Amino acid sequence: MSVEVDARGMICPEPLLATKKALEGITSGVITTLVDNEASKENVIKFAISQKCSVVVEEQDGVYSLRITKQACPIDPIVTTSVQVADTTSALGKSVYLITHDSLGHGNDELGRILIKSFFVALQESRPQILMFLNSGVKLAVQSSPVLAHLKTLEADGVEVLVCGTCLDYYQLKDQLVVGSISNMYTIVENLNKASRAITL
């Protein structure tokens, strides 16, 4: 069976969800998803790999064609492009921090930037399992971040760092990402749902 999903013009996580629905509708076969931006391409690829599907990626005039093959008896996934796979089940029974700002608290911005540094120093002692960055929070994972050294230490100690790809695109920071892997709203929501404790900043 062959199905085409035209996800051009859709925003995150709609291309991924449309692909998920199409994959759930077949036992085996090929789903071809069309997307028109880098973040959607990466998100769909990661999801397909997590479902043990193989992926072939082609690009023409800014449109990515993702040929996803689902087999009745899944084998190890194959993908023709290099991506870092985010495990959507990794938060099960774990503590997760959702960081939505590049400063801490409301009020004085300068104080908020001081507090966010102190927060990440203290966080190294409690060792959460997953850190997820949204909106201006993604600025903490890029080259100019005031907490970059602390984040690198946390990641080296085994803390998973997920950074919203749509947010990086919005702030034009994707090429400056230093810590963590690019993620998507579907993965972020899955991790929040499966966490034993979720804290939002």
C-alpha positions, 0 to 999 in steps of 0.5 A: 500500500502506498499513501501520500501525506501532503504536509506542506504549509503545516506547522509543528507538530501537524506534519508529524501527526499526519504521518503518524495517523497514516502509519497507523492506518496501514500494516505495511507499505509506503507513506510519502510525506511532503514537507516544506521546512527543515524542522518538519523534515527532521521531526518526521524522520525522528518519528519514523525511526522511532517507529522502526521504519526506514526513511529515504529523503529527497529534496527538490525546490525546497520541498522534502519528500520523505519516503517512509517504509513500514514493514509488518515485521519491523527491522532496524530502521535505515535513514539516508540522512544523519539525525539524532533520534529522540526517544519519545518514551524516555521520560517514563517515570522520570523528572522533566523540566520544561524551560520556556524563558531565557530568564527566571521569574517575572519582573526585572529582566536583569535579575531574571538573567542572574537567577537563571544562572543560579538555577542551573548551578543548583540544578547540577546537584539535583540531576533531572533526567530531561530538560526541554526548551521552548520559546525564548528558552531555546536561547539557553542552548545556543552559542551565546547562552550564559548557562552553556557551561552548566548545560554541557555539564548536565548533558555530559552527566546523562541529562537529555536535552531537547530543544524545540526546532520551531522555536529555533527557526523562529529566532533564527538560531538553529545553526547556533545550537550547541547543546542538546538535540532538535525536538518537536511538540509531539515529543515534548508532550509525550515526555510531559505525559510520561514523566513522574514529575514535570516542572515548568519554568 
